[in-house]
Amino acid sequence: MKTKRFSEFVLESDLSGLPNEVKLAKMGLSPGINVLEWWTDKDSESTAILTVYFIERYSWPESSEDDLFAETNFAIQSSLGFVEKRMMSFAKQGDLDWVHDMERDTWKRVNR
């Protein structure tokens, strides 16, 4: 079974923009990874506040009892770059390895 998944991994390597560590975890070929997934609420009725939701996942792609869901607010004029820096800071504090911007579907490794 794992040989078949590894073959899929090799075939998808050039087609997918996912980092290799993320691909391996997604396919079940490596242990789960520690990820902070985040997205914003673009449907908010407030014109002054941008709500950002995030989940600290400690065995991605699986869920675990240790996962933490939270939300935080930023001024609406905050750039996504600023929000992304804050999410990276939260990921460092939570001892996570990756940050996944779910809106843009980008993955960034947490530098320690």
C-alpha positions as CSV (number, residue, x, y, z in Angstrom):
1,M,0.0,0.0,0.0
2,K,2.7,2.5,0.9
3,T,4.6,1.7,-2.3
4,K,1.5,2.7,-4.3
5,R,1.3,6.0,-2.3
6,F,5.0,6.6,-2.8
7,S,4.5,6.2,-6.5
8,E,1.7,8.7,-6.4
9,F,4.0,11.1,-4.5
10,V,6.7,10.8,-7.2
11,L,4.1,11.4,-10.0
12,E,2.6,14.4,-8.2
13,S,5.9,16.0,-7.2
14,D,6.3,18.1,-10.3
15,L,2.6,19.0,-10.5
16,S,1.8,20.1,-7.0
17,G,3.1,23.2,-5.3
18,L,3.1,21.6,-1.9
19,P,6.4,21.2,-0.1
20,N,7.6,17.6,0.0
21,E,7.2,17.2,3.8
22,V,3.5,18.3,3.5
23,K,2.9,16.0,0.6
24,L,4.3,13.0,2.5
25,A,2.1,13.7,5.5
26,K,-1.0,14.3,3.3
27,M,-0.4,10.9,1.7
28,G,0.2,9.1,5.0
29,L,3.8,8.3,4.2
30,S,5.2,10.2,7.2
31,P,3.9,11.1,10.6
32,G,1.5,14.1,10.9
33,I,3.1,17.5,10.9
34,N,2.4,20.5,13.2
35,V,0.5,23.2,11.2
36,L,-1.1,26.5,11.9
37,E,-4.0,26.9,9.3
38,W,-5.5,30.4,9.0
39,W,-8.2,32.3,7.0
40,T,-10.0,35.6,7.3
41,D,-13.7,36.4,7.5
42,K,-14.4,38.5,4.4
43,D,-18.2,38.4,5.1
44,S,-17.9,40.3,8.3
45,E,-20.6,43.0,8.8
46,S,-18.0,45.3,10.5
47,T,-16.2,47.8,8.4
48,A,-13.5,48.4,11.0
49,I,-12.5,44.9,12.1
50,L,-11.0,42.0,10.1
51,T,-11.5,38.6,11.9
52,V,-8.8,36.0,11.4
53,Y,-9.5,32.4,12.4
54,F,-6.7,29.8,12.9
55,I,-6.3,26.3,14.0
56,E,-3.2,24.9,15.6
57,R,-3.1,21.3,14.3
58,Y,-0.5,19.0,15.9
59,S,-0.9,15.9,13.7
60,W,-2.0,17.3,10.3
61,P,-3.8,16.1,8.2
62,E,-5.5,14.2,11.1
63,S,-7.3,16.0,13.9
64,S,-6.3,15.4,17.5
65,E,-7.4,16.4,21.0
66,D,-4.5,18.8,21.2
67,D,-5.8,20.9,18.2
68,L,-6.7,24.5,19.1
69,F,-9.2,26.7,17.3
70,A,-9.0,30.4,17.9
71,E,-9.9,33.8,16.4
72,T,-8.3,37.2,16.6
73,N,-9.2,40.6,15.3
74,F,-7.2,43.1,13.3
75,A,-7.9,46.6,12.0
76,I,-9.5,46.3,8.6
77,Q,-6.7,48.3,7.0
78,S,-4.1,45.7,8.1
79,S,-2.4,44.1,5.2
80,L,-2.5,40.4,4.6
81,G,1.3,40.5,4.9
82,F,1.0,41.9,8.4
83,V,-1.6,39.2,9.3
84,E,0.7,36.5,7.9
85,K,3.6,37.8,10.0
86,R,1.4,37.5,13.1
87,M,0.3,34.0,12.2
88,M,4.0,33.0,11.8
89,S,4.6,34.5,15.3
90,F,1.7,32.5,16.7
91,A,3.1,29.3,15.0
92,K,6.5,29.9,16.6
93,Q,5.0,30.3,20.0
94,G,2.9,27.1,19.5
95,D,6.0,25.1,18.4
96,L,4.5,24.5,15.0
97,D,6.5,23.6,11.8
98,W,4.3,25.0,9.0
99,V,1.9,27.9,8.4
100,H,-0.9,27.3,5.9
101,D,-2.7,30.3,4.4
102,M,-5.9,28.5,3.4
103,E,-7.2,31.4,1.3
104,R,-4.2,31.6,-1.0
105,D,-3.3,27.9,-0.4
106,T,0.3,28.7,0.4
107,W,2.6,26.9,2.8
108,K,5.6,28.4,4.7
109,R,8.0,26.7,7.0
110,V,8.4,28.2,10.4
111,N,11.9,29.4,10.9
112,R,13.3,29.1,14.4
